[in-house]
Amino acid sequence: MVLFDAKRRSPPAVADLYRFFIGSRSKAMLLAKKSIIYIAYIDIYKKTILRNDNIRRENKKTVN
């Protein structure tokens, strides 16, 4: 649940969610920043794979 929230929120807002579990504001902030960056990388990676897959499909259509 926290990861899905991290996608739509700023680091301070996510840090508030994490602080509930951890207790330390600074540790929560670091974790929030890392999770948001990680989610962004996953999104970019998925989009790249999908785009490459679509390009391959288009190439197959034109060859046939």
C-alpha positions as CSV (number, residue, x, y, z in Angstrom):
1,M,0.0,0.0,0.0
2,V,2.8,2.4,0.9
3,L,4.5,1.9,-2.5
4,F,1.4,2.7,-4.4
5,D,1.0,5.9,-2.3
6,A,4.7,6.7,-3.0
7,K,3.9,6.9,-6.7
8,R,1.5,9.8,-6.3
9,R,3.1,11.7,-3.4
10,S,6.0,13.9,-2.5
11,P,8.8,12.5,-0.4
12,P,7.7,14.4,2.8
13,A,4.2,12.9,2.5
14,V,5.6,9.4,2.0
15,A,8.0,9.9,4.8
16,D,5.1,10.6,7.1
17,L,3.7,7.2,6.2
18,Y,7.0,5.5,6.8
19,R,7.6,7.3,10.1
20,F,4.6,5.5,11.5
21,F,6.5,2.2,11.0
22,I,10.0,3.3,11.7
23,G,9.7,6.1,14.3
24,S,12.6,8.2,13.0
25,R,11.8,11.1,10.7
26,S,15.3,11.2,9.0
27,K,15.4,7.5,8.3
28,A,11.8,7.6,7.0
29,M,12.7,10.5,4.7
30,L,15.7,8.6,3.2
31,L,13.5,5.5,2.7
32,A,10.8,7.6,1.1
33,K,13.2,9.2,-1.4
34,K,14.7,5.8,-2.3
35,S,11.3,4.2,-2.8
36,I,10.1,7.0,-5.1
37,I,13.3,6.8,-7.2
38,Y,13.0,3.0,-7.4
39,I,9.4,3.2,-8.5
40,A,10.3,5.8,-11.2
41,Y,13.0,3.5,-12.5
42,I,10.6,0.6,-12.7
43,D,8.1,2.7,-14.6
44,I,10.8,3.8,-17.1
45,Y,12.0,0.2,-17.5
46,K,8.5,-1.1,-18.2
47,K,7.8,1.7,-20.7
48,T,11.1,0.9,-22.5
49,I,10.3,-2.8,-22.7
50,L,6.8,-2.1,-24.0
51,R,8.1,0.3,-26.6
52,N,10.8,-2.1,-27.8
53,D,8.2,-4.9,-28.0
54,N,5.9,-2.7,-30.1
55,I,8.8,-1.8,-32.4
56,R,9.5,-5.5,-32.9
57,R,5.9,-6.2,-33.7
58,E,5.8,-3.4,-36.2
59,N,9.0,-4.6,-37.9
60,K,7.6,-8.1,-38.2
61,K,4.4,-6.8,-39.8
62,T,6.4,-4.8,-42.4
63,V,8.7,-7.7,-43.2
64,N,5.7,-10.1,-43.8
